[in-house]
Every structure is written in structure tokens, then in C-alpha cells.
Amino acid sequence: MAEPRQVRLHPSWLRRLQPELAQSYMRELREFLVVEKRVGKTIYPAADHWFAAYDSTPFEAVKVVILGQDPYHGPGQAHGLCFSVPPGIDIPPSLANIYRELESDLGIPPARHGCLDHWAAQGVLLLNATLTVERGRAGSHQGKGWELFTDRTIALLDAECEGLVFILWGSYAQRKGAFIDAAKHLVIKSPHPSPLSAHRGFFGSRPFSRTNDWLAAHGQTPIDWRLPDVPAA
């Protein structure tokens, strides 16, 4: 992986993850990515967005963790936050279903864009298990080392924090979060919002109101899940 000074992580994360960046598996991951680029493969998101979730939501600010699998693999979609796409990009089907559940749960009409920066700025860590992907090949960078890095991320949050909310949509996220201490954090599990599975229990699971009820009960400001019409630049 890049030298720590070159990595765009908020200092609160870098302090905790700098030893992880020096691990041999991260060096091997970096070499894999260098070779992939050298042979002409397109990797999403752009390198300066690989750690965007960490840069957007400092460690001490985290209230909620939404765990995704890997970045979108279509042109222009991935920008480092799980389930989110930049302004001007069509809303993906899973995110459309998230918006549908948000409206059912809290009465918030679906946003006209798919940029979730506003959630990240309030303490929602939008973390994919794998932080890169090859264009057009879903899951292509799984098993290369990213999962170890994001496992360490979740372990740090689990150990150092109290009263977080972990939202685990789908069996992959639930396996990855199996070690989270449910005695001190709220762990919300449901099927994935993908059109293939949303009707199996994602719709009606009310993750947004459950999250806010928990935060309020633990003396924290609830998340404003409404998204501004024009995302901040």
C-alpha cells in the first residue's frame, strides 16, 4: 500500500491503522493493484477515493456503520462510500430500495440523487469490505487483502467504542460482523436491499428509525436521513 503520508485517511484513523498499512498483506495488495493498472485494467474507485469512507467520517465521530461488500463496478459509480454514487449518476437499484424503505420507515421521500455524503458527515461510516474493484467485474478484488484491513476497522470500532449501531444487510455483511459485541452495540440484521432479496425481509425492517431510537436512548443526536437536493461540493 502507499506510504502512510500519501494515504488520504483522517488522522484519527491513520493513528490506529498505520501499523496495519505496514503489514505484509497490504504490501502484497499494493503490488497487486500496481500490476493490474500496469496491464491496462481500470480500477474503481479512483485511487484518491479508496479510503474515502475513513476520510469522510473520523473515528471519534462514528455513530453508525453500514457495511457493504465491494464498490460499484460501472463507470462513474464508485466514490469510496458503500451504496453511494456521485451526483449526476443514476441511482442504483439497491440504493433505490434503501430509499423506498427510508420513506416507509420515516416518511422521507426518495432523494433525486444517490450521493450519501450527508450521512457520512453525520457519523455514518459507509464501509465496503473490499475497497477496490475491476471495471465490469463484481467481486474481482475479493480475497486480495482488503477484507483483513476492514475486519481490523470493525474490530477497532467494536473494542474502543460504546453504543454504536452496526447495520448488516445480507449474509455477507452478517458473517463479516459476526464478532461484534451485541451486548454493547446495536446490531441490525436483515436481507440485502438488492432487488433479488429485498422482498425477503429488507422491506419493513425499519433500520433507520431503530437506529435513531437507539442513538437517542444513548444520549446521541439521531441521524438526519434526509438528503439535500444539491449535495455539498
NULOPA-303200 format. One record per atom (N, C-alpha, C, CB): x, y, z. Coordinates in steps of 0.05 Angstrom, whole numbers, plus 32768, in hexadecimal, padded with zeros to 4 digits. Glycine has a CB too. Layout:
XYZ/...
// end
This chain:
80117FE88000/800080008000/801280198000/7FED80008019/8006802F7FF9/801580487FF8/8021804E8014/8003805F7FEF/8035805F8013/80418068802D/802B8077803D/8059807B8028/802B80748058/801680808068/8012809E8062/801D807D8085/802780AD805C/802380CA8057/801480CF803D/803E80D88057/801380BB802C/800580BE8012/7FE880B58013/801480AF7FFD/7FE180A78028/7FC6809C802B/7FB380B18035/7FC68083803D/7F9D80B58028/7F8980C9802F/7F7680BD8044/7F7A80D38017/7F7F80BB805D/7F6F80B38073/7F6F80C98088/7F7A8098807F/7F5880CC8095/7F5780DF80AA/7F6C80D880C0/7F3A80E180B7/7F7980EB80CC/7F8E80E480E0/7F8580D280F6/7F9880FE80EC/7F6B80D380FE/7F6180C28113/7F6280A5810B/7F4580CA811B/7F5E809F80F1/7F60808480E7/7F7D807C80E2/7F50808180CD/7F8C808F80D7/7FA8808980D1/7FB8808180E9/7FB680A180C3/7FB3808E8100/7FC080878119/7FBC806A8120/7FB78099812F/7FA48061811C/7F9C80458123/7FA48031810E/7F7F80448128/7FA3803980F5/7FA7802580DF/7FC3802680D2/7F93802A80CA/7FD3803980DA/7FEE803B80CE/7FFD802080D1/7FFE805180DB/7FFD801380E9/800A7FF980EA/7FFF7FE480D6/80087FEE8107/7FE57FE680D2/7FD87FD380BF/7FE27FD980A2/7FBA7FD580C0/7FE67FF2809B/7FEF7FF98081/800B7FEE807B/7FEF8017807D/801A7FE88090/80357FDE808D/80367FC0808C/80477FE880A3/801F7FB38090/801F7F958090/80267F8A8075/80047F8B8099/80307F728074/80397F66805B/80217F628048/80467F4B8060/800A7F5C8052/7FF37F588040/7FEB7F728032/7FDB7F4E804F/7FF07F89803F/7FEA7FA28032/7FFF7FA9801C/7FE97FB98047/80187FA18021/802C7FA4800D/80267F937FF4/80487F9D8018/801D7F7B7FFA/80157F697FE4/7FFD7F747FD5/800F7F4D7FEE/7FEA7F807FE3/7FD37F8C7FD6/7FDB7FA37FC4/7FBF7F957FEB/7FED7FB37FCF/7FF77FCA7FBE/80047FC07FA5/800B7FDB7FCE/80147FAB7FA6/80217FA07F8E/800D7F957F7B/80357F8A7F96/7FF87F887F85/7FE37F7E7F74/7FD57F957F65/7FCE7F6F7F85/7FD07FAB7F73/7FC27FC17F66/7FD57FCF7F51/7FB97FD67F7B/7FEE7FD17F57/80017FDC7F45/80027FCC7F2B/801D7FDE7F51/80037FB17F2E/80057FA07F16/7FEB7FA27F06/800A7F837F1F/7FD47FA27F14/7FBB7FA57F06/7FBA7FBE7EF5/7FA37FA57F1A/7FC37FD47F00/7FC37FED7EF0/7FD77FEB7EDA/7FCA80057F03/7FEE7FDF7EDF/80047FDD7ECB/7FFA7FCE7EB2/801C7FD07ED7/7FEA7FBA7EB5/7FE07FAB7E9E/7FC77FB77E92/7FDB7F8E7EA7/7FC07FCE7E9B/7FAA7FDD7E8E/7F8E7FDA7E99/7FAA7FD67E72/7F8C7FCE7EB0/7F727FCA7EBC/7F697FE47EC9/7F727FB37ECF/7F4F7FE97EC8/7F4380007ED5/7F397FF87EF0/7F2C800D7EC4/7F4180077F04/7F3A80017F20/7F2880177F2B/7F537FFD7F32/7F13800F7F39/7F0180227F45/7F02801E7F64/7EE4801F7F3B/7EFE80347F73/7EFE80507F6A/7F1A80597F64/7EF180627F80/7F1C80737F5D/7F37807F7F59/7F47807C7F73/7F35809D7F50/7F61807B7F70/7F7280757F87/7F6E80887F9E/7F8F80757F7F/7F6980A27F98/7F6680B57FAE/7F4B80B27FBC/7F6980D17FA3/7F3B809F7FB4/7F21809A7FC2/7F21807E7FCF/7F0A809C7FAE/7F3780707FCE/7F3680557FDA/7F2F80567FF8/7F5180487FD7/7F38806A8006/7F33806C8022/7F2080838029/7F4E80718031/7F0E80898016/7EFC80A0801A/7EEA809C8032/7EEB80A48001/7EE280848039/7ED180808050/7EDF80888069/7EC880628052/7EF98082806B/7F08808A8083/7F0D80A88084/7F23807B8083/7F1180B4806D/7F1680D0806C/7EFD80E18072/7F2280D88051/7EE680D6806A/7ECC80E4806D/7EC180E2808A/7EB880D9805A/7EC880CD8098/7EBD80C880B3/7ED380C180C6/7EA880B180B2/7EDD80D580D5/7EF380D080E8/7EEA80BB80FD/7EFA80EA80F7/7EFE80AE8108/7EF98098811B/7EE780A18131/7F14808D8126/7EEE80B7813E/7EDF80C08156/7EC280C9814E/7EED80D78163/7EBD80CE8135/7EA380D7812C/7E9080C08125/7EA680E98115/7E9A80A88123/7E8A8092811A/7E73808C812E/7E9B80788116/7E5B808B8124/7E4480838133/7E3880698128/7E2F80998134/7E398067810D/7E2C805280FF/7E3F804780EA/7E11805C80F1/7E3F802C80E6/7E4F802080D1/7E3C801180BF/7E65800C80DD/7E3C801880A5/7E2D80098091/7E437FFA8081/7E1B801B807F/7E407FE08080/7E557FCF8074/7E4C7FC58059/7E5C7FB88086/7E5B7FCC8044/7E567FC28029/7E6B7FAC8022/7E577FD88014/7E6A7FA38009/7E7B7F8D8001/7E937F977FF1/7E6C7F797FF1/7E8E7FA17FD8/7EA47FAD7FC9/7E997FC47FB8/7EB17F987FB7/7EAA7FD57FAD/7EA07FED7FA0/7E907FE67F86/7EB87FFF7F98/7E807FF97F7E/7E737FF77F64/7E887FF47F4E/7E60800F7F5F/7E827FE47F3A/7E967FDF7F26/7E907FEB7F0A/7E9A7FC17F22/7E7C7FFE7F0A/7E76800C7EF1/7E8480277EF0/7E5880107EEF/7E8880327ED8/7E96804C7ED5/7E8880627EE5/7E9780547EB8/7E9880717EF5/7E8E80887F03/7E7F80837F1C/7E7D80977EF1/7E7A806A7F23/7E6980647F3A/7E7780657F55/7E5D80497F37/7E8D80577F57/7E9A80547F71/7EA9806E7F79/7EAE803D7F71/7EA680767F92/7EB5808D7F9C/7EBD80897FB9/7EA680A77F9A/7EBE80707FC2/7ECA80697FDB/7EB780667FF3/7EDD807D7FE2/7E9D806B7FEF/7E8980678004/7E7680527FFB/7E7A80828009/7E71803E800C/7E6080288003/7E4480317FFE/7E6080128018/7E3880267FE9/7E1D802B7FDF/7E1980477FD3/7E0980287FF6/7E2D80587FD4/7E2C80747FCB/7E3780777FAF/7E3A80867FDF/7E2D80897FA0/7E3880917F86/7E3A80AF7F85/7E2680867F6E/7E4C80BA7F75/7E4F80D77F72/7E3680E47F66/7E6780DE7F62/7E3280FE7F6B/7E1C810C7F5E/7E1D81097F40/7E1C812A7F66/7E0681077F34/7E0581047F17/7E0580E87F0D/7E1B81137F0B/7E0B80D47F1E/7E0B80B87F17/7DF080AC7F1E/7E2280A97F25/7DE5809B7F0D/7DCB808E7F12/7DCC807F7F2D/7DC4807B7EFB/7DB680807F3B/7DB480737F55/7DB380547F50/7D9B807C7F65/7DC680457F5C/7DC680287F58/7DAD801B7F65/7DDF801C7F63/7DA680037F5C/7D8E7FF67F66/7D8E7FF17F84/7D8A7FDC7F59/7DA57FE97F90/7DA57FE47FAD/7DA07FFE7FBC/7DC07FD87FB5/7DAC80147FB3/7DA8802E7FC0/7D8C80377FBD/7DBC80437FB5/7D8080327FA6/7D6380397FA2/7D52802B7FB6/7D5A80327F85/7D5980127FBC/7D4A80037FD0/7D4F800D7FED/7D517FE57FCF/7D6880167FF2/7D6E8023800C/7D5C803C800F/7D8C802A800E/7D5A804C7FFA/7D4980647FFB/7D2C805C7FFF/7D4C80747FE1/7D2380467FF3/7D07803E7FF6/7D0280368013/7D0180267FE3/7D158028801F/7D118020803B/7D138039804D/7D26800B8044/7D24804C8047/7D2680648056/7D0C80738056/7D3D8076804C/7CFF8074803F/7CE58082803D/7CD08073804E/7CDC80848020/7CCF8059804C/7CBC8049805B/7CC1804C8079/7CBE802C8053/7CDA804D8081/7CE2804D809D/7CDE806980AA/7CFF804580A0/7CE8807E809D/7CE8809880A9/7CD880AD8098/7D0480A280AC/7CCC80A58082/7CBD80B88072/7CCE80CB8062/7CAB80C88084/7CE880C5805E/7CFA80D6804F/7CF980CF8032/7D1780D4805A/7CF080E18020/7CEE80DB8004/7D0A80D47FF8/7CE280F27FF4/7D0B80C37FE4/7D2480BC7FD8/7D3380D47FCD/7D2080A77FC1/7D4D80D57FD2/7D5D80EA7FC6/7D5F80E87FA8/7D7A80EA7FD2/7D6580FE7F9B/7D6780FE7F7E/7D8380F87F74/7D5E81197F73/7D9580F27F87/7DB080EA7F80/7DB980D47F93/7DC481037F82/7DD080C87F8E/7DD980B27F9E/7DF280B77FAF/7DDF809B7F8D/7DF880D17FB4/7E1080D87FC4/7E0A80D87FE1/7E1B80F37FBA/7E1780C77FF1/7E1280C4800D/7E2680D3801F/7E1180A78015/7E3480E78014/7E4780F68023/7E3A8102803D/7E52810D8012/7E21810A803B/7E1481168052/7E128103806A/7DF88120804A/7E0E80EA8064/7E0D80D58079/7E2980D28085/7E0380BA806E/7E3D80D08074/7E5980CC807D/7E6180E3808F/7E6C80CA8065/7E5980FC8088/7E6181138098/7E55811380B4/7E5A812D8089/7E40810480B8/7E32810380D2/7E3B80EB80E3/7E14810180CE/7E4E80DB80D9/7E5880C580E8/7E4F80AA80DF/7E4F80C88104/7E4680A880C6/7E3F808E80BB/7E57808480AA/7E24809080A9/7E65807180B4/7E7C806680A5/7E7280538090/7E90805780B8/7E75805B8077/7E6B804C8060/7E82803B8054/7E5F805F804A/7E8680238060/7E9E8013805C/7E997FFB804B/7EAA800B8077/7EA77FF88035/7EA77FDF8026/7EBC7FCD8032/7EAC7FE48008/7EB77FB38030/7ECB7F9F8039/7EE37F9F8028/7EBE7F83803A/7EDF7FA3800E/7EF57FA57FFA/7EF47FC17FEE/7EF27F8F7FE4/7F0B7FCE7FED/7F0B7FEB7FE6/7F117FF17FC9/7F1F7FF97FF8/7F177FDC7FB9/7F1B7FE07F9C/7F0E7FCA7F8D/7F397FE27F96/7F0A7FCE7F73/7EFF7FBA7F61/7F087FC07F45/7EDF7FBA7F63/7F0A7FAB7F34/7F107FAF7F18/7EF67FB77F09/7F1C7F967F0C/7EF97FC97EF6/7EE17FD17EE6/7ED37FB97EDA/7EEA7FE47ED0/7EB97FB87EDF/7EA87FA37ED3/7EAA7F887EE0/7EAE7FA17EB7/7EB97F857EF6/7EBD7F6B7F02/7EB77F6C7F20/7EDA7F607EFC/7E9E7F687F27/7E977F697F43/7EA77F547F53/7E797F647F46/7EB17F5C7F6A/7EBF7F4A7F7C/7EDB7F437F73/7EAF7F317F7E/7EE57F507F5F/7EFF7F487F53/7F177F4D7F66/7F037F577F3A/7F147F5E7F7A/7F2B7F637F8C/7F267F577FA8/7F2F7F817F8F/7F127F467FAA/7F0E7F387FC3/7F257F237FC7/7EF27F297FC3/7F2C7F1F7FE0/7F417F0C7FE7/7F5D7F167FE1/7F3D7EF37FD8/7F617F307FDC/7F7B7F3B7FD7/7F877F497FEF/7F7A7F4E7FBF/7F787F4C8004/7F837F59801C/7F717F6E8028/7F9D7F648016/7F607F7A8018/7F4F7F908023/7F3E7F87803B/7F3D7F9B800D/7F347F6E8039/7F227F64804F/7F307F64806A/7F187F498048/7F4A7F5E806A/7F597F5E8083/7F5B7F7A808E/7F757F53807F/7F5F7F8D807D/7F607FA98085/7F467FB38090/7F697FBB806D/7F307FAD8083/7F167FB6808C/7F0C7FA680A4/7F017FB48076/7F157F8D80A7/7F107F7E80C0/7F1D7F8C80D8/7F1A7F6180BE/7F357F9680D3/7F437FA480E8/7F357FBE80EF/7F607FAB80E0/7F2A7FCB80DB/7F1A7FE380DF/7F027FDE80F1/7F107FEF80C4/7EF47FC980EB/7EDC7FC280FB/7EE47FBA8117/7ECC7FAB80EE/7EFA7FAB811A/7F037FA38134/7F0B7FBB8146/7F1B7F908132/7F177FCF813A/7F1E7FE78149/7F057FF58153/7F2F7FFA8138/7EF27FF88142/7ED98005814A/7ECB7FF58160/7EC780098132/7ECA7FDC815C/7EBD7FCA8170/7ECA7FCC818B/7EBD7FAD8166/7EE57FCD818B/7EF37FCD81A4/7EF47FE881B2/7F0F7FC3819F/7EF87FFD81A3/7EFD801781AF/7EE4802881B4/7F108027819D/7ECE802181A7/7EB6803281A8/7EA0802481B8/7EAC8038818C/7E8D803381C0/7E75802981CE/7E5C803481C0/7E75803181EC/7E48802381BE/7E2E802C81B4/7E2D80338197/7E26804481C3/7E3D80268186/7E3B802A8169/7E23801A815E/7E558023815B/7E1C80218145/7E0880118137/7E178005811E/7DEF8022812E/7E167FEB811C/7E207FDD8104/7E097FD380F4/7E347FC6810D/7E077FDC80DB/7DF27FD480C9/7DFE7FC080B5/7DE47FEC80BA/7DF57FA780B7/7E007F9180A7/7DEA7F868095/7E0B7F7A80BA/7DEC7F8F807C/7DD87F868068/7DE37F6F8057/7DD07F9E8055/7DD67F58805A/7DDE7F41804A/7DF17F2F8059/7DEB7F4A8031/7DF37F16804F/7E037F01805D/7E217F08805D/7DFE7EE68050/7E2B7F158049/7E487F1B8048/7E4F7F2E805F/7E507F27802D/7E407F448061/7E457F578077/7E417F4A8092/7E337F708074/7E2D7F398094/7E287F2D80AE/7E3E7F1A80B7/7E0D7F1E80AE/7E4A7F0C80A3/7E617EFB80AA/7E797F0C80B2/7E687EE98092/7E7D7F2180A4/7E947F3380AA/7E917F4080C5/7E977F488094/7E797F4680CD/7E747F5380E7/7E6D7F4080FD/7E5F7F6780E4/7E727F2680FA/7E697F13810D/7E767F168129/7E6F7EF78103/7E8E7F22812A/7E9C7F258143/7E947F3E8153/7EBA7F25813F/7E847F4F8147/7E7C7F698155/7E6E7F62816F/7E6A7F7A8142/7E757F718184/7E6A7F6C819F/7E4E7F7981A0/7E7C7F7881B4/7E3A7F68819D/7E1E7F72819E/7E157F7981BA/7E0C7F5C8193/7E267F7581CE/7E1F7F7D81E9/7E237F9B81ED/7E2F7F6E81FD/7E347FA781DC/7E397FC481DF/7E337FD481C6/7E567FC881E7/7E2D7FC781B0/7E257FD58197/7E0B7FC9818D/7E3B7FD28182/7DFC7FD9817D/7DE47FCF8170/7DED7FC48155/7DCF7FE6816D/7DE67FAB8150/7DEC7F9E8137/7DD27F998129/7DFC7F84813B/7DCD7FA78112/7DB57FA48103/7DBB7F9280EB/7DAA7FC080FA/7DAC7F7C80E8/7DB07F6980D2/7D977F6680C2/7DB97F4E80DD/7D9A7F6580A8/7D837F5F8097/7D8E7F55807C/7D717F788093/7D7D7F4C806A/7D867F46804F/7D917F5F8041/7D6F7F3A803F/7DA07F5A802C/7DAC7F70801D/7D977F7F800E/7DC27F658009/7D9B7F9A8009/7D887FAA7FFA/7D887FA57FDC/7D8C7FC67FFF/7D987F937FD2/7D987F8C7FB6/7D7C7F837FAD/7DAC7F767FB0/7D757F8A7F94/7D5B7F807F8A/7D577F627F8C/7D577F897F6D/7D6D7F537F8D/7D6B7F367F8F/7D637F2D7FAB/7D867F2A7F88/7D667F3D7FBF/7D617F347FDA/7D517F477FEC/7D7B7F2F7FE8/7D4C7F5F7FE2/7D3F7F737FF4/7D247F6B7FFD/7D3D7F8E7FE5/7D167F5B7FED/7CFA7F537FF5/7CFB7F3C8009/7CEB7F4A7FDC/7D127F328010/7D147F1D8024/7D177F268040/7D2C7F0B801D/7D137F418045/7D147F4B8060/7D237F658063/7D217F378071/7D2F7F6F804E/7D3B7F898050/7D257F9E8052/7D4D7F908038/7D117F9D8041/7CFB7FAF8043/7CEC7FA9805C/7CE87FAD802A/7CE77FBE806C/7CDA7FBB8086/7CEC7FB7809D/7CC77FA48084/7D077FB68098/7D1A7FB280AE/7D1F7FCB80BF/7D347FA780A3/7D187FE280B5/7D197FFB80C4/7D35800280D0/7D047FFB80DA/7D4A7FFF80C0/7D65800480CC/7D6A802180D4/7D7A7FFC80B8/7D5D803480C7/7D63805080CC/7D56805A80E6/7D58806180B4/7D3D805380EA/7D31805A8104/7D3D804B811B/7D1280568103/7D4480328117/7D508022812C/7D6B802E8134/7D5480058124/7D7A80378120/7D9480448125/7D90805D8135/7DA2804B810B/7D7D806E812D/7D798088813B/7D6E80848157/7D678099812A/7D5D8070815A/7D53806B8175/7D6A80638188/7D3D80558175/7D7B8052817E/7D938049818E/7DA580618194/7DA38034817E/7DAB80718180/7DBD80888185/7DB1809B819A/7DC28097816B/7D9780A18197/7D8A80B381AA/7D8B80A781C6/7D6D80B881A2/7D86808D81C8/7D86808081E2/7DA1808081EF/7D7C806481E0/7DB6808381DF/7DD2808381E9/7DDE809F81E9/7DE3807081D9/7DCD80B381E9/7DD680CE81EC/7DE480DA81D4/7DE880D08203/7DDF80CF81BC/7DEC80D881A3/7DD780E68191/7DFA80C18195/7DE080F88181/7DCE8105816E/7DC780F18158/7DDB811F8162/7DAD80ED8152/7DA680DC813D/7DB080E58122/7D8780D9813B/7DB180D3810E/7DB980DA80F3/7DA280E780E4/7DC380C080E4/7DA880FD80D6/7D95810980C4/7D9980FA80A9/7D9A812880C1/7D8780E880A4/7D8A80D7808C/7D8180E58072/7D7A80BE8090/7D7580FC8075/7D6E810B805C/7D878115804E/7D5C81248063/7D8781138034/7D9E811C8024/7D9881368016/7DA581078010/7DAA81498017/7DA58163800A/7DA3815F7FEC/7DBC8177800F/7D9381707FDF/7D8F816E7FC2/7DA981717FB3/7D7B81827FB8/7DB981827FBC/7DD381877FAF/7DE981807FC3/7DD681A57FA5/7DF781687FBF/7E0C81617FD2/7E2281767FD4/7E1881467FCA/7E2E81787FEB/7E44818A7FEE/7E5B81827FDC/7E4E818B800B/7E6981977FD1/7E8081917FBF/7E9781857FCF/7E8981AB7FB0/
// end
